Amino acid sequence: MAGKSFIFVVNPGSASRKYALFCDGIKTASINFELINNKVVGNVSSQNGDFSNQYNDSNLANAPHRLIPLIQKYNLMDKEDKIAGIGVRIVAPSKQFTIDQKISKKILDDLNDLRQETPSHVRTIVLEIRHLMKRFPEIPIIGISDSLFHVGKPDYARYYPIDIRVAKKFEIERYGFHGISVGSVVDRLKRDEVLFPKTIICHLGSGCSVTAVLNGKSVETTMGYSPLEGLMMSTRSGSLDVTAAVVLQEKLNLTNIKLEQYLDKQAGLLGVSGVSSDIRQLVLSEKNGNERAKLALDMFVYKIQQAIGQMASAMDGAGCLVFTGTVGERSDIIRKRVVKNLSYLNFMLDSGLNKNVYEPKDIADIAGPDSKPILVVSTDESAEIAKRTKAFLNK
């Protein structure tokens, strides 16, 4: 009896490791590892039920080694089944990684060479792929570009204002990221026939970005050469004056890599508040009178509002505002605060509708009666990676 054919999705994020199995375009199981109270928790969701496993690991480095035991433990695949291909999300600042491609040893070496530029983002992906190559030597691994959706941006939005010959020689561009997530949302809006010509998509999670989507295409986004540019995020600073960064490096006696790690892991909501990178915890601390927590939330909302205005100017207006990502899908408080200052774009919330929306299965419109549409859409990066992996394998 012939077994089923699966696509295995690997999505190593900044605060989690996410994996999924797809068969005929349908997700049959997901395995997510995250740190909770300094312990790694592996959550399995499948047709057989939902399960949770706690490990003594203090970081996520061992997550790839935990996968196969969990697949076997919960019978996520039968013995006759096979993995046809593995799709891995690639976040890397290089033209070479603005396309979907099969990962060879040469391409993996090229990816590894970028660790000097963005060590915090590339290192995890390289280690993940090395483990996969060792564990599944015969299975094709397809690198799914997180920047591909933004490739068509106009040159004036793509380049930095430096000598253009230098920029081209060293491939210093605003590549943009979260393209898999934004692409997933755009596809969903198209399927439901609610994609407006001028749409602003706010991906708010551990990493955050805002993207201007004009007629289904990205024309501007807040992230640039690396995922550090743009909005304030859970532990990332977002955009920062280069001179301020140089002074920080000098005063804190940091190497280049240590500076990048400091701005990536110790800034943002965590750095400003000194309490937590978790929105829920910060809201609670704010209620208890913590001024630093309040400042962190005020800054976070303000940066998003600024970016929405920036995206509207890139498209000469906006017809629809979309919230996605874990914070965008879950936090009615953040959505309410962000929309509060957007009446000039004719975006106004219905508080009752907004309060009742949490990770909606269907597209939810939380706009007031006189407002343009404000949608909450649950992103599905794993489904987008699986779809693009299968399309690549079928070429």
ZATI-457105 format. One line per 5 residues: their letters; for each residue x, y, z of C-alpha. Coordinates in Angstrom, 2 decimals, padded with zeros to 5 digits, always signed. Example, Ala and Ser with C-alpha at 12.3 -4.5 7.8 and 13.67 -1.06 7.14 Angstrom:
AS) +012.30,-004.50,+007.80 | +013.67,-001.06,+007.14
***
This chain:
MAGKS) +000.00,+000.00,+000.00 | +001.45,+003.37,-001.07 | +001.81,+005.97,+001.64 | +000.95,+009.65,+001.54 | +003.29,+012.38,+000.37
FIFVV) +004.02,+015.29,+002.71 | +005.60,+018.73,+002.55 | +007.53,+019.50,+005.75 | +007.61,+023.20,+006.66 | +010.36,+024.75,+008.79
NPGSA) +009.91,+028.31,+010.05 | +012.63,+029.32,+012.53 | +011.56,+032.64,+014.05 | +013.17,+035.09,+016.45 | +011.29,+033.75,+019.49
SRKYA) +010.09,+030.32,+018.38 | +010.69,+027.33,+016.12 | +007.67,+026.39,+014.07 | +007.23,+023.22,+012.02 | +004.28,+021.77,+010.10
LFCDG) +003.29,+018.83,+007.92 | +001.10,+019.33,+004.84 | -000.57,+016.67,+002.69 | -002.38,+017.72,-000.51 | -002.32,+021.34,+000.65
IKTAS) -003.92,+020.56,+004.02 | -002.06,+021.03,+007.30 | -002.15,+017.70,+009.17 | +000.09,+018.67,+012.09 | +002.05,+021.54,+013.57
INFEL) +004.87,+021.46,+016.11 | +005.85,+024.70,+017.82 | +008.67,+025.20,+020.30 | +008.83,+028.30,+022.47 | +010.42,+029.48,+025.71
INNKV) +008.01,+029.79,+028.63 | +009.44,+030.74,+032.04 | +012.95,+029.84,+030.78 | +011.85,+026.31,+029.83 | +011.29,+025.03,+026.28
VGNVS) +007.75,+023.86,+025.61 | +006.90,+021.84,+022.51 | +003.26,+022.02,+021.49 | +001.86,+019.52,+019.00 | -001.45,+020.07,+017.23
SQNGD) -002.75,+017.35,+014.93 | -005.75,+015.36,+013.81 | -004.96,+013.04,+016.72 | -005.33,+015.85,+019.27 | -003.31,+018.59,+020.96
FSNQY) -000.32,+017.76,+023.17 | +002.28,+019.65,+025.19 | +005.81,+018.60,+026.15 | +008.17,+020.43,+028.50 | +011.96,+020.14,+028.30
NDSNL) +014.76,+021.24,+030.60 | +016.38,+023.19,+027.75 | +016.97,+026.87,+028.52 | +017.09,+027.84,+024.83 | +015.71,+026.64,+021.49
ANAPH) +018.94,+025.19,+020.07 | +017.81,+021.58,+020.56 | +014.41,+022.06,+018.91 | +015.42,+020.35,+015.61 | +016.52,+017.26,+017.54
RLIPL) +013.14,+017.04,+019.27 | +011.16,+016.84,+016.03 | +011.39,+013.19,+014.94 | +010.67,+011.83,+018.44 | +007.50,+013.94,+018.56
IQKYN) +006.42,+012.86,+015.05 | +006.85,+009.24,+016.11 | +005.35,+009.66,+019.57 | +002.09,+011.10,+018.27 | +001.91,+009.09,+015.01
LMDKE) +001.91,+012.20,+012.84 | +003.04,+010.08,+009.85 | +002.58,+006.42,+008.95 | +005.55,+004.17,+008.15 | +004.58,+004.12,+004.46
DKIAG) +004.38,+007.91,+004.24 | +007.21,+010.00,+002.79 | +008.38,+013.61,+002.87 | +008.54,+014.89,-000.71 | +010.22,+018.15,+000.17
IGVRI) +011.18,+020.49,+002.99 | +010.37,+024.20,+002.80 | +012.48,+026.53,+004.96 | +011.84,+030.24,+005.49 | +014.95,+032.22,+004.51
VAPSK) +015.59,+035.65,+006.02 | +018.83,+037.04,+004.55 | +020.05,+040.36,+003.10 | +021.22,+039.39,-000.38 | +019.86,+039.36,-003.93
QFTID) +020.72,+035.66,-004.00 | +018.03,+035.02,-001.40 | +015.22,+037.03,-002.96 | +014.10,+033.93,-004.88 | +012.88,+030.48,-003.89
QKISK) +015.60,+027.89,-004.59 | +016.85,+024.42,-003.78 | +019.47,+024.55,-001.03 | +022.78,+023.03,-002.05 | +025.99,+022.94,-000.02
KILDD) +027.24,+025.92,-002.06 | +024.11,+027.95,-001.36 | +024.26,+027.03,+002.33 | +027.89,+028.22,+002.43 | +026.84,+031.50,+000.78
LNDLR) +024.09,+031.88,+003.36 | +026.55,+031.18,+006.16 | +028.83,+033.93,+004.81 | +026.06,+036.43,+005.62 | +026.29,+035.68,+009.33
QETPS) +028.67,+038.62,+009.72 | +026.01,+041.00,+008.38 | +023.02,+039.74,+010.39 | +024.27,+037.05,+012.79 | +021.09,+036.88,+014.89
HVRTI) +018.88,+036.10,+011.90 | +021.07,+033.96,+009.67 | +022.72,+031.76,+012.30 | +019.48,+029.99,+013.34 | +018.54,+029.25,+009.72
VLEIR) +022.00,+027.86,+008.88 | +022.01,+025.55,+011.90 | +018.48,+024.40,+011.09 | +019.34,+023.56,+007.46 | +022.54,+021.75,+008.46
HLMKR) +020.55,+019.54,+010.81 | +017.93,+018.86,+008.11 | +020.59,+017.97,+005.52 | +022.14,+015.51,+007.94 | +018.83,+013.99,+009.03
FPEIP) +017.16,+013.93,+005.58 | +020.04,+013.68,+003.06 | +017.87,+012.48,+000.16 | +015.02,+014.99,+000.56 | +015.18,+018.29,-001.39
IIGIS) +015.28,+021.36,+000.87 | +013.73,+024.44,-000.71 | +014.65,+027.87,+000.63 | +011.53,+030.06,+000.58 | +012.50,+033.72,+000.42
DSLFH) +010.92,+036.03,+003.00 | +011.83,+038.96,+000.72 | +010.40,+037.72,-002.60 | +007.07,+039.52,-002.11 | +008.92,+042.87,-001.91
VGKPD) +011.15,+042.40,-004.97 | +009.01,+044.61,-007.21 | +009.32,+047.74,-005.06 | +010.28,+050.85,-007.06 | +013.97,+051.80,-006.97
YARYY) +013.33,+054.94,-004.91 | +011.85,+052.74,-002.15 | +014.46,+050.01,-002.57 | +017.74,+051.88,-002.22 | +019.30,+053.88,+000.60
PIDIR) +020.50,+057.43,-000.14 | +024.15,+056.46,-000.58 | +026.40,+056.27,-003.66 | +024.31,+054.03,-005.90 | +027.46,+052.36,-007.31
VAKKF) +028.49,+051.34,-003.79 | +024.96,+050.16,-003.03 | +024.86,+047.95,-006.13 | +028.39,+046.62,-005.69 | +027.76,+045.43,-002.14
EIERY) +024.04,+044.71,-002.60 | +023.01,+047.13,+000.12 | +019.27,+047.49,-000.39 | +016.05,+047.63,+001.58 | +015.08,+044.01,+000.90
GFHGI) +012.14,+043.94,+003.30 | +010.91,+040.88,+005.19 | +007.66,+039.33,+006.47 | +006.94,+038.80,+002.77 | +005.69,+035.24,+003.37
SVGSV) +003.20,+036.47,+005.95 | +002.05,+039.46,+003.91 | +001.79,+037.28,+000.80 | -000.36,+034.84,+002.74 | -002.68,+037.65,+003.84
VDRLK) -002.92,+039.09,+000.32 | -003.83,+035.64,-001.06 | -006.51,+035.30,+001.62 | -007.97,+038.73,+000.82 | -008.02,+037.84,-002.89
RDEVL) -009.81,+034.54,-002.25 | -012.48,+036.32,-000.20 | -012.65,+039.12,-002.79 | -011.88,+041.85,-000.24 | -008.44,+042.94,-001.46
FPKTI) -008.62,+046.71,-001.90 | -006.39,+048.47,-004.46 | -004.66,+050.40,-001.66 | -004.17,+048.17,+001.39 | -001.94,+048.69,+004.44
ICHLG) -000.94,+045.47,+006.23 | +000.38,+045.63,+009.79 | +002.20,+042.44,+010.78 | +002.56,+042.77,+014.54 | +004.24,+039.94,+016.44
SGCSV) +007.69,+039.43,+017.97 | +008.90,+041.07,+014.77 | +006.79,+043.92,+013.39 | +006.42,+045.59,+010.02 | +003.93,+047.63,+008.00
TAVLN) +003.60,+047.15,+004.25 | +001.90,+049.17,+001.51 | +000.19,+046.84,-000.96 | -000.88,+048.53,-004.20 | -003.01,+046.36,-006.51
GKSVE) -001.73,+043.24,-004.76 | +001.97,+044.21,-004.97 | +004.35,+045.54,-002.33 | +005.46,+049.11,-003.05 | +006.94,+049.93,+000.37
TTMGY) +007.63,+048.23,+003.70 | +009.24,+049.28,+006.96 | +011.93,+046.58,+007.20 | +015.05,+047.18,+005.17 | +018.49,+045.57,+004.76
SPLEG) +017.73,+043.48,+007.83 | +014.70,+042.88,+010.05 | +016.16,+045.43,+012.49 | +014.99,+048.43,+010.47 | +011.57,+049.98,+010.88
LMMST) +009.16,+049.61,+013.78 | +009.98,+049.15,+017.42 | +009.47,+045.44,+018.14 | +009.37,+043.06,+021.10 | +013.15,+043.04,+021.60
RSGSL) +014.40,+044.94,+018.52 | +015.06,+048.64,+018.44 | +013.78,+049.28,+014.95 | +015.26,+052.26,+013.07 | +018.04,+054.02,+014.95
DVTAA) +020.37,+056.89,+014.06 | +023.70,+055.39,+012.99 | +025.60,+057.89,+015.13 | +023.54,+056.88,+018.18 | +024.41,+053.24,+017.44
VVLQE) +028.12,+054.08,+017.20 | +027.97,+055.93,+020.53 | +026.13,+052.96,+022.11 | +028.81,+050.63,+020.81 | +031.57,+052.79,+022.25
KLNLT) +029.95,+053.43,+025.64 | +028.96,+049.77,+026.17 | +032.25,+048.48,+024.72 | +030.53,+046.23,+022.17 | +031.93,+044.51,+019.08
NIKLE) +029.98,+044.86,+015.84 | +028.27,+041.51,+016.38 | +027.52,+042.30,+020.04 | +025.98,+045.62,+019.02 | +023.71,+043.90,+016.50
QYLDK) +022.71,+041.35,+019.15 | +022.08,+044.11,+021.71 | +019.74,+045.98,+019.35 | +018.09,+042.71,+018.32 | +017.59,+041.08,+021.74
QAGLL) +017.76,+043.77,+024.43 | +015.95,+046.75,+022.92 | +012.38,+047.39,+021.81 | +009.55,+046.79,+024.28 | +011.87,+044.84,+026.57
GVSGV) +014.60,+047.47,+026.61 | +012.33,+050.47,+027.12 | +010.10,+048.84,+029.74 | +012.75,+046.87,+031.61 | +009.89,+044.50,+032.44
SSDIR) +008.94,+042.30,+029.49 | +008.64,+042.01,+025.73 | +005.12,+040.57,+026.13 | +002.29,+043.01,+025.37 | +000.00,+041.33,+027.92
QLVLS) +002.53,+041.73,+030.73 | +003.20,+045.34,+029.78 | -000.50,+046.23,+029.80 | -000.77,+044.72,+033.27 | +002.32,+046.60,+034.48
EKNGN) +000.94,+049.81,+032.99 | -002.30,+049.33,+034.96 | -000.21,+048.92,+038.10 | +001.41,+052.29,+037.52 | +004.70,+051.27,+035.86
ERAKL) +005.75,+054.36,+033.90 | +008.39,+052.53,+031.85 | +005.82,+049.97,+030.71 | +003.47,+052.80,+029.72 | +006.27,+054.54,+027.80
ALDMF) +007.12,+051.31,+025.94 | +003.50,+050.81,+024.86 | +003.10,+054.48,+023.88 | +006.26,+054.33,+021.76 | +005.21,+051.03,+020.17
VYKIQ) +001.80,+052.39,+019.12 | +003.26,+055.72,+017.96 | +005.80,+054.02,+015.67 | +003.04,+051.92,+014.08 | +000.86,+055.00,+013.53
QAIGQ) +003.79,+056.80,+011.90 | +004.42,+053.84,+009.60 | +000.77,+053.64,+008.55 | +000.94,+057.30,+007.52 | +004.15,+056.57,+005.61
MASAM) +002.49,+053.69,+003.74 | -000.56,+055.80,+002.90 | +001.71,+058.47,+001.40 | +003.47,+055.79,-000.69 | +000.12,+054.91,-002.32
DGAGC) -001.54,+058.35,-002.30 | -004.11,+057.10,+000.18 | -005.40,+053.91,+001.74 | -008.64,+051.99,+001.23 | -008.19,+049.28,+003.84
LVFTG) -006.17,+048.62,+007.01 | -005.24,+045.05,+008.00 | -003.93,+043.67,+011.29 | -002.16,+040.30,+011.36 | +000.56,+038.49,+013.35
TVGER) +000.17,+037.27,+016.93 | -000.26,+040.76,+018.42 | -002.34,+042.05,+015.51 | -004.66,+039.05,+015.68 | -004.91,+038.83,+019.48
SDIIR) -004.62,+042.26,+021.06 | -007.79,+044.35,+020.87 | -006.00,+046.88,+023.13 | -003.15,+047.51,+020.67 | -005.53,+047.63,+017.68
KRVVK) -007.69,+050.20,+019.49 | -004.72,+052.37,+020.42 | -003.22,+052.25,+016.92 | -006.47,+053.22,+015.17 | -007.19,+056.03,+017.65
NLSYL) -005.12,+058.57,+015.67 | -006.05,+057.40,+012.16 | -009.32,+059.30,+011.66 | -007.50,+061.51,+009.12 | -007.36,+058.39,+006.90
NFMLD) -011.00,+057.65,+007.75 | -010.21,+054.59,+009.88 | -012.36,+054.31,+013.02 | -013.02,+051.25,+015.16 | -016.21,+049.70,+016.43
SGLNK) -015.10,+049.00,+020.01 | -017.57,+046.15,+020.51 | -016.52,+044.33,+017.34 | -012.85,+044.89,+018.07 | -013.08,+043.51,+021.62
NVYEP) -014.57,+040.23,+020.40 | -011.91,+039.42,+017.78 | -009.10,+037.03,+018.73 | -007.24,+034.97,+016.11 | -010.29,+034.86,+013.81
KDIAD) -010.75,+031.88,+011.49 | -012.62,+034.09,+009.06 | -011.69,+037.62,+008.04 | -013.13,+040.00,+010.66 | -014.06,+043.62,+009.93
IAGPD) -013.81,+045.71,+013.11 | -014.50,+049.08,+011.47 | -017.14,+051.50,+012.71 | -020.13,+052.46,+010.52 | -018.48,+055.54,+008.96
SKPIL) -015.03,+054.00,+008.57 | -013.11,+052.39,+005.76 | -012.62,+048.63,+006.32 | -010.32,+047.58,+009.18 | -009.69,+043.86,+008.89
VVSTD) -008.14,+041.30,+011.21 | -006.72,+038.40,+009.21 | -004.96,+035.37,+010.68 | -001.75,+034.89,+008.74 | -000.64,+031.39,+007.76
ESAEI) +003.05,+031.45,+006.94 | +003.34,+027.66,+007.08 | +000.62,+027.20,+004.43 | +002.29,+029.80,+002.21 | +005.69,+028.08,+002.59
AKRTK) +004.10,+024.68,+001.82 | +002.34,+026.08,-001.26 | +005.51,+027.67,-002.63 | +007.60,+024.58,-001.83 | +005.19,+022.33,-003.72
AFLNK) +005.07,+024.77,-006.65 | +008.87,+024.77,-006.82 | +009.06,+020.96,-006.73 | +006.46,+020.72,-009.50 | +008.36,+023.05,-011.83
***
